[in-house]
Amino acid sequence: MVDIQRILAPNPGPMTLDGTNTYVLGGQIVVDPGPADVEHIERLVELRPRLVLVTHRHSDHTEGAAELARSVGAELRALDPDQCYGGEPLVDGEWIPVDDVELQILATPGHTSDSVSIVVPGQAVLTGDTILGRGSTVIMHPDGSVGAFLATLDKLEALGDLEVLPGHGEPRPSIAEAARDYRAHRKERLDEVRAALQQLGTSAADASLAAVTDRVYADVDERLRPAAEASMAAQLAYLATAG
């Protein structure tokens, strides 16, 4: 068993929920250092990790990563080469040793093109923003993709009942169950978009992003409107090709 410590970063908000979850694996690997908050990064520096990993490029996960890596002489690795410092880009399917086991890196695109999940065999999977502790994730068009996200859910469901350690929010008991829930939600949302397009008398390729968003996300908090429009753009792009 790998010792897994969760440290909540002090950056709560509409998109980050309670804040970014920073994870420490086996006392050696820090995943998603989060914001460049001085006290938060100093706490991580005290752990002297040998490796820093990030699940995707968004700043609420990466802003403090390079500073942490520089401070302790650790490698910083991500799927995106631009996010790396002193280390090679992650590779889908590679294994990274920690304690007496190996972590597996899985490319899980959808939220972003560079999203990865980190599997602790027989124990848990760290999902970044691919699966959250509550609510649904945003498909960040044009970088994110609904088609890629649905394929990612298939990959995650196949992991079985490993615990979900999300980038935001509380853990979930089963990655397979979470993946099924997310797939059902995404299909329901796509059906809502199809219905809105029919009501507006337009196609996915020709629709007004604002008009469809108004209908499908009518009750969304205005602070989340940009995220709603990003997901809507991704859904319209998907429906324009997949129908």
FIBA-732905 format. One record per residue: x negated, y negated, z negated of N, C-alpha, C, CB in turn. Coordinates in pm, whole numbers, plus 50000, padded with zeros to 5 digits. Glycine has a CB too. Layout:
BEGIN
XYZXYZXYZXYZ...
//
This chain:
BEGIN
499165012050000500005000050000499134987550000500954999949878499554977750077498864964950083499554955249988498834959350229498774948549905499334938149819499714926249907498314933949708500964921849898501454910649978501964899849885502574915250077501354888149895501754876649814502394866249905500534870649737503514860849864504164850149939503984836949865505674853149960503484826849936503294813449880504134803749962501764809349879505074797249899505984788249970505324774649989507324786849894505224770150113504654757150142505664746150109504224756250290505174734250072506064723450031506574715250150505354714349934507244721850243507774714850361509204718950394506874717450481510114718050297511514721750325512144712050424512344721950194513144716850497513834708250592514864716050670512854701650688515614709350757516664716050835516134727450922517354706050923514914725950974514344736251060513504746450983513504729951168512994742450867512074751050792512734757650671510884743050747514034755050651514774760550537514094756250407514874776150547513674765850323513054762350195511604757950211513124774250100511064759950328509654757250357509054768950431508874754450227507824767450475507124778250545506604788550446505974772650630506854801050474506304811950392504884815050440507204824750400503914812550355502534816750379502344830150308501504806050328501764839750379501554853050321500054855850306502224863950407499714862350196498354866850171498364881950163497764860450040497634888550252497644903050263496344908750206497834907450410496494917050104495324923350045494304913749988494674931950145494714901549962493784891449912492734887350013493114896549790492874891750139491824889550239492294881750362491284902750284493574882750393494094877050517495234867550484494564888150616495154855350534496224845550517496974844450649495674831650472498284845750642499134844650761499974832050750500034857250777499914823650852500674811150861500384801750742502174814150866499214795350743498874786150634499834774550619497504780750656500584771350725501604761050712501064746950726502284762350581501684737350657501344723250675499994719850614502424714450615499444708550656498154703850604498364696250473497434694950707499104702350383499314696550251498104699750165500634701950185497504689450104496224691150035496294701849927495784677949973497274701149839497354710849729497614724949781498454706749632498454726049883498754739249940497494745450001499864738150046496764737750080495554743050145494474745950040495024733250251494344737449940493364740049834493654753149762493344728549733494924756049742495294768749678494864780549764496804769349653495004779249895494604789949986493084790949995495194787650125492394779649991490924779749994490374787449875490374765249994490994786249760490544793149640490584808349656491384788949521491414813149747491514827649770490364832949855492834830849838489644823949924488494827650008488844838650108487324832149921489874836850190490224847250288489134848850393491564843850356489034860950446488064863650553488664861550691487544877850541490004860750697490684859650825491974851650807490984873550885492264843050904493514835450906494244838851035493244819950894495514842451024496334845751140497524836251146496814860451135497954832851266499194825051281500124832451376498904810751334501414831951344502404839451421502834832551548503604842151336502684819251555502974811751677502514797351656504494812351713502574789551762501884776751766502554765251692501704772951906503754766351644504444754851587503734749651461505884758451554503734736451448502884729951348503264733351204502944715151366504534736751180504904740351042504254753550998506424741351028503664760751093502924773051062501414771151076503394784251153500984761551156499574760851197498834748351154499494761951344499514738051107498864725051088497644725950997499854715151030497714734050893496584735250801495644746750832497094736950663495874753850941495134766250967493654763850995495754773651083493354754451083491944752151119491154746951000491844742251235491744738150920491064732950802490764744150703491904722050735491724753150683491494764450594490354773150646492774772850579490394776550774489344785050832487974778650820489654788150979487884765750851486594758650840486094758450696486734744250892486994756450602486604754850462486004767550402487794750650381486464779150450486004791750391485154799950487487194799950346484914794850608484124802250707484824814450762482834806350646486164813750767486944825050818487254823250966488254826550739487554834151033488054833451169489534829851166487834846951244489944821751263491364818651283491754824651416491634803051280492774833451414493184840451534494684838851557492814855251525495034837851684496424836651728496494842451868496914821651725497704844651917497844849352055497434838352153499294853752082497744825852118497394814252201495934810652176498334802152169495084811252278493654807952258493434793952202492914809352388494344784652234494174770952186494344769852034495174761852254494944779851972495154779751827494034786951752496484786051794493064792651824492004800251760490834791251719491504811251854490094795751617488904788551571487914799051521489254777951458486834800751595485804810251553486184824751568485434807751414487294827451633487744841251652488414842951787488704845351541488524855251831489124858351960490654858151951488644872052010491334855552063492794856352063493284870352026493344852352201494424870751960495034883551928495454890852054496234881551835495524903852045495914912352158497104920952114494714921352206498124921352197499304929552167498884943952143500344928752281499284949552029498994963451997497704965751921498964971252122496894955451901495624957651831495854960151682494694945651850494844966251619494904969551477493824961851402494734984751456494194956651285493274948751204493194955151065493734933851194492004959251020491894965950891492094956450773490554972750879492784961250670492914954250542493114965050436494104943750543492364964150328492374974650227492154988250294493724974650148493014997950268492825011250326493775014150441492995021850219494375003650498495265005550612494864995750723496765003350571495594996650834495384987250943496704980550977494794994451068496664967550996497824960051040497914960951192497734945350994499134961351243499314961351388499894948051434500234973051431499304942551538499794930351599500754933851712498614921651651501964928451707502934930551814503284917151878504204937651761503124916152008503624904352079505144904852077503074903752227505764894252024507224893852013507754880552066507674895951865507584878052196507994865252253509514863452252507474864052395509914851052265511334847552269511544834052206512184858152196511264833052076511284819852010510284810752078510974821051857509064815652096508044809452179507374820552259506984801452093506614816752360505944826852441504784833452368505434820652570504244826752265503064831952195503404838252060502054820952175504664840852033505054846351903504534860651886506574846151888504024863451766503644877051731504284880651598502094878551723504464893551575504834898951445503694907751398506184906851452503564909051266502454916551207503034927951124501534907251120502734940151163503294951951098502324957150993503614962951201502814958550870502094965550765502704979550761502204958050623502054989550818502685002650838503275008350711501675012350893504515013550726505215019750615505685010150508504355029850554505554997150535505814987550428506664975650474504514982650372506174967850570506864955350604506424950450741506604944650499507164940650792506764933850914506954918950894507594938851037505894911350920505924896750912506384891451047504504890850872507504884351049508154881051176508024866551219509594884451166507324858151142507244844051182508634838151196506474842551313508894831651309510214825951334511064834651425510074812251395510584846551458511364855451544512634860051473510524867651587512494863851347513644866951261513454859351131513784882451235514454851751091514394843550971515104850450855515024829750997514894844950736515534850550619517034848250617514924844850496517474837450681518914834850697519114826650824519504827450571520304827750880520584820651005519894827351123520144806050994519944820451236519334825751358518214816651403520394827151471517344821951485516204814251532516564806251657515024823351561515734796651691515914788251808515084793851922515524773451778515674794752039514914798352159514404785252218515804806552264513104782752207512554769652238512234768252388511294767152156513294766752467513154764652611512334752052637514544763652679511444752152738511194762852835510144773052793510774756852965509504770852678508494780252632509134793352589507684774252516510264792452521510974804452478511894809752587511774801652353512374822052569513164828652672514144838352609512264836052772515414837552651516424846752600516104861152643517814842752650515724863152767515394876552813514264882752734515034876252960513214874852710512094879752630512524882552487510944869552631513404874052433513864875852296514654888852282514724863952253515534891752376516304904152369515394916352377517354904552483514354915752462513394926752470512624928252339512424924652587512294916852278511614917152148512464923752042511244903052104513764921052041514654927251943514674942351958516074921651956514614947152082514534961652104513264967252041514574964852255512144960152060510854964752006510904964951853509704955652056511484954551793511534953851647512484964051588511934939851603513614966351655514564976351604513914990051595515814977051694513014992951689512355006051692511425008251573511565007451821511124997651496510244998951379510975005351261509704985351339512305006151267513055012651160513345003451043512315024651111513285008850923513745001550805512614994950726514495010950715511594990050794510564982150726511184969250674509384979050821510674964350562511144951650507510744940150599510584949450364511614930350613511334918450693510784907550603512604913550767509594902550636509004891050567508984879550666507554894250512509994870750661510164860450763509294848250738511604856250771509164840050841508414827650827509124817250743508144821950961510444818450731511254809450648512374817650585511834797550733512694814750459513774821650392513314834150318514824825250490514274840950259513994852650177513824865250262515104854650075513154875450208512994888150280514334894550313512134897850199514344902650418515484910950453515094925650434515954908250600516034934250402515674948150369515264956750487516804954650300515734953650609515514962750721515314955050851516684972550736514194957250917513944950751046514914955951152512484952851090515234968851147516164974351246517534967951234516274989651230518034966651110519334960451088519314945851129519734961750940518234938751095518124924651131518124922951283516864918551071517394931751353517344930951499518724933251561516344941051554519454942751506520804945351558521704933251533521404957951493521614927451415522424915651384522094904151478522214911351238520814902051503520384891151591520854893551734518854889551587520794906151779521254909151915522744906651928520924923851952523524910951829524974908751833525284893751833525654915551713524574886151752524784871651749524454865451883523934865051638523334869451943522924863552071523944866852180521524868452112524464878952182525444882752284526754875152263525684897952281527154873352138528354865352110528164851052158528684865551959526994845452133526724831752175526724830552327525384826952118526174840552395526184840352542527614840952595525364851952598528464848752530529864849252569530534835652549530614860052488530184828652442530724815252417530274805552526530304810152279529034806852569528524798152676529254801152806526994800052695529454813952837530194817452958531604811452955530274832852974532264812352838533614806752825533604791652843534214810452689532594785052787532494770552802532274766552948531354765052715531474774153018531224771253159532524772653240530144780653215533294783053206534564785053276535514773453248535214798353234535574768953123536444757653087536014744853157536444755652935534704743153173534184731053237534214732053390532764728353190534484743853440534534745753584533204744153652535494736353644532164749253589530824747853646530054760753628530074736053580528864761153684528014772953673526864770053577527464777053812526184780653537525034778853447523954770453512524474792253406523804771953642522754764553712523074749653725522534770453850524364746253730524774732453756525324725253633525794732153864525444732053522526124726353406525354714853343526344737153302526104705853280525524695353198525134701153063526524683553180523864700053030523384705452903524154699452786521884702852888524334686452788525024679752678526464684552666524984664552697527154685952780528564689752778528764703852723529154688752917527914713052765528064726852716527664727652568527194736552800526634720352531526214720152391527324714552303524934711952373528004704152351529124698252275530194708652246529734686552351530464717452341531524727252323531084739052235531984732552460529884743952257529454756252189528914753252050528384763352273528254741752035527674738051906528374725651851526134735551919529684725851854530464713951816530234709651672531944716451838529974719151584529854716051441528424715051393530574726351362527454715051484526054715151443525664701951376525154717851563524844702851273524274691151207523494683051311523344695251087523694670051314523024661651414521504662851407523424647151397520984665851288519544667651276519064679951353519144668951127519984689151380519644701451452520034700851599520314713251386520534689351643520974688151783519844691351882521504674051808518624686351863517564689951960517324704951967516274682951924517384711751852517204726251852518364733151923517074731551709519584728251901520754733951969520624732352120522064727351919520164720752164520004718452308518904727152366519704703652336517834729452289516764738152337517284752352357515574738152238518044757352259518614770752273519634771352387519274775052142520424760752401521394760652509520704760752645522304748452498519644753052659518904753052786518374766952815517744742852782517894773952714517384787452733518514796952776516714792552605519704795352715520824804052749521334801252891521964802152648521374788552929521794785353065520804790753168521944770053081519524789853137518504795353228518674810453241517074791953177518964817053130519164831553133520394835253215519304836952990521504828253191522734831353262522644827853410523894824153199521834818053445521684814253586521064825453666520824801753598520304834053601519644845153672520284858753638518154845453637520714860453514521264873353472522784874253484520854876153329523444862553486524894862353499525624864353369525324872653594
//
